[in-house]
Amino acid sequence: MRKRVLFGLAGFCILLLATSMAAFAPYHTQYPPSQEPGTSGGAAKVVNQLKTARVHAANAAGSQTMGDAKWHLGHAVNCIEGPNGKNYDKNNLNPCQGQGSGIIPDLTAEKNRGTKGAAQALSLVEEADKTAVEALKQADLAKVQAGAKKTADLLDQATKALQ
């Protein structure tokens, strides 16, 4: 009887873990640099971060509560600025952790290397950061959502500038 209970509990835990991983996998999908279309090396890392930040900004735009909207938009800011950024919130998640040092620092490095499209992408990302930070200060959900949508659009434009 004891073996059956342990097996049942272990099986339940494995099922719970697998279900959780499957549910959240689309939000953290990233291409290895060698597989990212249209980019190579450091620019591919930036594209991965841009895509991740865009997903979180879009999630914020579609959120139905202020808490969810600001939580997701905070993720986007953390991706944009990286751990050394002025508005980085160490109490919030950084879904770009392990993908680079932050979009702005990594794009600045790419711009300095002369990577095609990096200067334009950096300008768009800086505008996205400013828009997101301002949206996080809002007390009206519709304004937070609008700022998040604009942030997602700017991040999408920055991605296209690099490809």
N, C-alpha and C positions, 0 to 999 in steps of 0.2 A: 504494500500500500504506500509506503513511504517513497519508493522509487517512482511510482506513478505520479505522485504529487510533485516531486522534484522535476520529473520529466515534463509534466504539464506546465509548471512554472517556467522552466528553462525554455520550452517551446514558445510560450506566450511572450517572454522577453525577446526572443529572437524575432518573432513575428512583429512585435512592436517596433523594434529597432529597424527592421527592413522597411516597414511601412513609413516610418518617419524619414528615413533616408530617401525613399522614393518620392515622398511628398515635397521635400525641400530641394531635391536635386536640380530642378529647373532654375531655381533662383541663384545657384552658385556654379552654374556650368561655365567653364572657361576652356578656351582652346590652348593647347600647348603652342608656344611661339612658332614651331615648325609647321603647324597646321592652320594658323590664322591666315585667311585669304588676304592677299594684297599687302601684307606687311612682313617684316622680318625683325628679329632681335628685339631691341628695346621698344620699338614702335608697337610690336605685337603685344607687349606687356601693357602698354598704355591703352590699346584698343580693348583688351580684356577688362581693364578697370573701367573704361568708359561704358562698356556694355553692362557691367555689373551695376554701376552707379545709375545708369539709365533705368534699369529694371526697378531699382528701389525708388527712384523719383516717380516713375509711372505708378508704382504701387501706392505711393503717397497721394498721387492725384486721384486715384480710384478709391481711396479709403473712405469709410463711412463715419469714422469718429476722429475727433481731433487728436486723441492719443495715438492712434494708428498712423495718421497722416504725418504727424511730427516725428514719430519713431522712424518710419521709413525714410522721410526726408533727411533726418539726421544721419542715416546710413549713407545716403548719397553724399552729404557733406563730408563725412569721414573718408569716403573713397576719394573725393575730389582733393581734399587738403592733405590727407595722410596724417600720421601720428604727430607730426611736428607742426601741423597747421594751427592757425590762430583760433579757429572755431571748432577744432576737433574735440569731440565729446568722448572722453575716455569711459564714460558711464554708458555709452551706447555701443552697439556692435559696429565693427568695421568689416563688412562683407568682402572687401578687397584685400584683406590681410593675406599676405603670401603671394599677391599678384604684382606687387611693386611697392614703391615708397609713397604713393599717392599720385593722383593724376597730374596736379600742378607741378610738383617737383620732377616727376618723370618726363612730362612734356617739356618743361624748361630745359632739361638735359638733352632731349631730342632736338629742340630748337637750336641749342648751342652746337649740336653735331651737324646741323644743316639738313635734318630730315625733312623731306618734302611734306608740306602741309602742316608741320608742327607749329609754326607761328600763328597761322589762322586758327588751328585747333585750340591753342593756348588762349587766344583771345576769347573764343567762344566758351571755353571752360571757366575762365575768370568771370565772365558774365553769368554763367550758370551758377557759380559759387555765390556771387553777390545776390542773385535772385533767390536762391535757396535759403541763404542766411536771413534775408529780409522776410521771406515767407514764414520761417520758423518763429519770427517775432509777432506774427499776427494772432489775433484772438478770434477771428472769424474763419470757420472751416472752409468756406468757399474761397477765401483769399489764400489760404494755405494750399488748397488743391490747385488753384490757378497758378500759383508760384511753382508748385511741383511740376505741373504740366509744362510750363515754360522751361523749367530746368531740364526736364526729360528731352524736350525738343532741341534745346541747345546742345545737350550731350550727344544727341543723335547727329546733329550737324557737325560737331567736332569729330565724331567717329568717321563720318564720310570725308571730312577734310584730310584725314590720314590715309585713306584707302585709295 
